[in-house]
Amino acid sequence: MNADSPFRSRRAWVKQFVLGTAAALTGPRWIGNVLADVGSTPAGAAVLRLKVTDFPALAEPGGSVQMVFNEIMKPFTLNRVSTDRFVTLDSVCTHAGCTVGKFIVANNRMRCPCHGSRYDIEGRV
């Protein structure tokens, strides 16, 4: 058989079909194991452990810092609401997709630089 033979292309097609079918049938079994570590978590309460002493801005109520853990996660803002309460907020504005600034005690607000919306320390507009 030469390279232009119809049997060669048919053989390649059958091989691709069989491999594709096998991957489609077995993929859901192994893909869950591969992607288990990067899957989303349900919304709700979570635990963030950090040393407040590592973040001088959080020493007093009204303090605010912005963080990014890795390139997969969106930036978030950690605000100290009171001596014993912190609030973590998604830093990405839902209106324009810009990163909202940190909480400013003097203004009692966080501000979106793209369209000017203002948010209180708990993220309410």
C-alpha atoms as one frame of an Amber mdcrd trajectory, in Angstrom:
protein
   0.000   0.000   0.000   1.221   3.454  -0.773   0.682   6.610   1.306  -2.274
   7.655  -0.871  -4.127   4.390  -0.351  -7.760   4.756   0.830  -7.143   1.920
   3.301  -4.503   3.983   5.082  -6.856   6.899   5.662  -9.688   4.535   6.630
  -7.381   2.787   9.091  -6.378   6.149  10.604 -10.048   7.170  10.891 -11.012
   3.902  12.620  -8.083   4.272  15.015  -9.097   7.835  15.905 -12.737   6.792
  16.270 -11.879   3.929  18.642  -9.538   6.080  20.731 -12.051   8.933  20.848
 -14.871   6.605  21.905 -12.696   5.049  24.614 -11.748   8.488  25.927 -15.384
   9.623  25.928 -16.506   6.541  27.846 -13.690   6.473  30.402 -12.962  10.190
  30.628 -15.528  11.026  33.321 -13.947   8.419  35.606 -10.416   9.815  35.548
 -11.111  13.489  34.841 -12.716  13.845  38.286  -9.488  12.721  39.890  -7.388
  15.042  37.756  -9.544  18.134  38.330 -10.562  17.424  41.929  -8.054  19.893
  43.346  -9.108  22.820  41.166 -12.873  22.376  41.318 -15.060  25.113  42.728
 -16.180  25.031  46.320 -19.721  25.711  47.461 -20.527  29.243  48.537 -20.763
  29.903  52.234 -18.534  30.163  55.242 -14.869  29.347  54.803 -11.770  29.490
  56.955  -8.860  31.742  56.101  -5.931  31.394  58.486  -3.378  34.173  58.611
  -1.386  36.118  61.166  -2.922  39.546  61.605   0.501  40.780  62.751   1.776
  40.103  59.207  -0.692  42.715  57.915  -0.310  46.029  59.797  -3.319  47.466
  57.928  -5.532  44.950  59.765  -4.376  46.002  63.249  -7.460  48.170  63.821
 -11.134  47.939  62.789 -11.573  49.530  59.379  -8.307  48.047  58.147  -8.262
  46.518  54.686  -5.876  44.484  52.524  -6.192  43.021  49.052  -4.782  39.574
  48.296  -4.362  37.094  45.473  -3.400  33.508  46.303  -2.597  32.373  42.773
  -3.391  33.122  39.134  -6.466  30.872  39.226  -8.310  32.778  41.926  -9.703
  36.286  41.663  -8.292  38.954  43.970 -10.146  39.430  47.225 -10.340  42.087
  49.908 -10.105  41.303  53.610 -11.709  43.976  55.800 -11.554  44.163  59.589
 -15.079  45.126  60.626 -14.549  45.050  64.413 -12.005  43.761  66.913 -13.282
  40.201  66.495 -14.866  40.154  63.015 -13.412  40.116  59.502 -15.202  40.094
  56.136 -13.717  38.727  52.924 -15.073  40.104  49.648 -14.480  39.362  45.979
 -12.496  42.393  44.744 -13.894  42.210  41.208 -16.739  44.643  40.557 -19.865
  42.905  39.286 -20.746  45.851  37.029 -17.530  46.505  35.109 -15.144  43.698
  36.081 -12.554  46.100  37.530 -10.736  45.550  40.811 -12.451  47.540  43.557
 -10.106  49.514  45.816  -9.405  48.752  49.468 -11.651  50.085  52.226 -10.796
  53.704  53.093 -11.694  54.571  56.692 -11.886  58.340  56.024 -14.527  57.796
  53.313 -16.082  54.761  55.032 -16.222  53.167  51.571 -14.497  51.085  48.910
 -14.736  52.530  45.402 -14.746  51.013  41.914 -12.249  52.978  39.790 -14.111
  52.196  36.543 -17.563  53.533  37.243 -17.442  55.033  40.732 -19.779  52.715
  42.630 -19.135  52.775  46.358 -19.347  49.849  48.753 -19.419  49.773  52.538
 -17.027  47.648  54.611 -19.252  44.576  54.126 -19.556  44.989  50.350 -23.033
  46.520  50.161 -23.605  49.130  47.434
